[in-house]
């Protein structure tokens, strides 16, 4: 899926976000989290090299 994409997301990237979500202070409300690589401007737009 991310072939040719510079610096795609890794499992560690997702784990970092999940860790933050579960350890955030109680006054922080996370309604929605969207994680995508910098090379992906939108759900339908992916910048590939090559």
N, C-alpha and C positions, 0 to 999 in steps of 0.2 A: 504494500500500500504506500509506503513512504520511500520507495526506491527513487533515488535521485534527489531526495529532499535533504538539504543541508541541515544538520543538527535536528533530527527528528526527536520526538519525545521518547523517553525511556521509562521503564517500570519505576526506576528511582525517582524520576520527576513526578510521577503520579503519587508515589508513596510520600514524597515531601509535602504535597498538597493535602493529602489525606491526614498526615500527621498534624499539620497546622489546623485542619478543620476540627479534629478531635481534641486538640489541646488549646484551642483559642479560649480567651477569657469568657466567662458566662454572659457578659453583657454584649458579646459579639454575636450577631445573628447572620448566619450564612444561608441565604435563601437558595442560591444557585451558584454552582461553580462550573465554569467552562474552561477546559484545558485544551490548548492546541499549540502546535509549534509556531514560532515566529513566522516561518515561511507559509503558514496557512492563514490567509487574511479572513477567510469566511468558510463556512461548511462546504461550499461549492468551489472554492478557489485555492489551489495549491501551487506554489512556485517550485518548479523542478529545474535542476541544472542538467545540461548535457543534451 
